[in-house]
Amino acid sequence: MRILAIDTALAVCAAAILDSEQPGLRAQEILPMQRGHAEALIPLISRVMHAAELQFSELDRIAVTTGPGSFTGLRVGIAAARGIALAASKPAVGLSTLAAYAAPLIAEDDSTPVVAAIDARHDNVYLQVFGVGGRTLVSPRCTPIEEAIRLAAVGPARIVGSAAKFVAAAWPQHLPTPSLVDERPAVDIGWVARLGAAAVEAMPPRPLYLRPADAQPQGSTRLARR
């Protein structure tokens, strides 16, 4: 299976090609960035496809991160994935950034819980907790750090995500210190591709926001409804 994976959810613009019949990734490119995903993504995908020596018609599936993350970034990646899928008549699948953060840790050791935490700003985090065997213990949500600690601090754990250090700093002293604190700014694009290949059902990807946008239209500028 040949997968085009796309990630614009957080602090990178990334794409990769996975061919399940070959070891490793066939091609990938990762550009660190906070803004500018819309201008960078399509040229980046073009370069990755060229490096992989593939046409879009030769893909089997497109995988894209759906959030939580940057509202603008999510829309850019999802729009590109759905557009490519439509034009190439291929299925697209959406994958949460929280699951993508946790996946390599679960694959390495599924006996120790994983806390995936992304900075949602204003002392909030996007949170999901995975238990033994990768089973979800705490479903994806946006919550204050204090509540996140209450939900996540149930014993030994590994913490991963852009808010990992925030969560680790507030970890209760009476519990074992987390065995891993990995504050990587974005998910591994290779794991987005692997999860995309493993997905049982490909559904049109939709944004997973988990909270309203920070920017709201001012009341005086809203158009009256008729």
C-alpha positions, 0 to 999 in steps of 0.5 A: 500500500502506498500512502501519502501522509500530510501533517500541518496540525502543529509546528511543522509542514510535513509530507511523506510517502510510505510504501508498505512493501519497502522498508522505511519511508520512500520520501519525506520532507519536514519544514518547521514553521508556525505560520505559512502552511498554506503557501508551503504545503502544495510545493512540499507535496510536489517535491515529495511525490517527485522524490518518490517517483510517483504519480498521484494515481499510483497512491492507494490512500491519503492520510492527514492529521485532523487535530487538535492543533492550529485551527488554520493549519488543520484546515490547510492540511485537510483541504489538501488531502481531500482535494488530492483524494478527490482528484485522484479518486483515492480514499482519504483518512484522518488521524488525530495528533494525540494518537499519532503522538502516542503511537510510537511509544505504544508500539515500543511498549504497550504495558505502560500508560502514555499521556499525549498532551498538546499546548492549547494555550491559556493554561489549557492542554489537549489531552488523551491518555492511553492505557495497557494495549493502547486502550483509551483511558481518557478520551480526547479533550481540552482541559485546564492543566490541573484537571489534566493532571487529575485525569492522567496521574494514575500511576507510572506513565510516559508523557509526549507532546508539545505540552509534555513539560507542562504536565510533567512539572505539575505531576504529583510528587507522591506518584512515580516520576514519569519515565519519559517526557518527550516535548517534541513540537510535532508528530512523526510524519512516518507514524502518520503514514503508518497509522494511515495504512493501518486504518480499517476504514477511510472516512473523509477527514474532518477537523478535530478542534475540541474547543472554539477558536480564540478569534471570534467576530465582534458583535457589532460586525455580525450580519443580522439574520433574516 
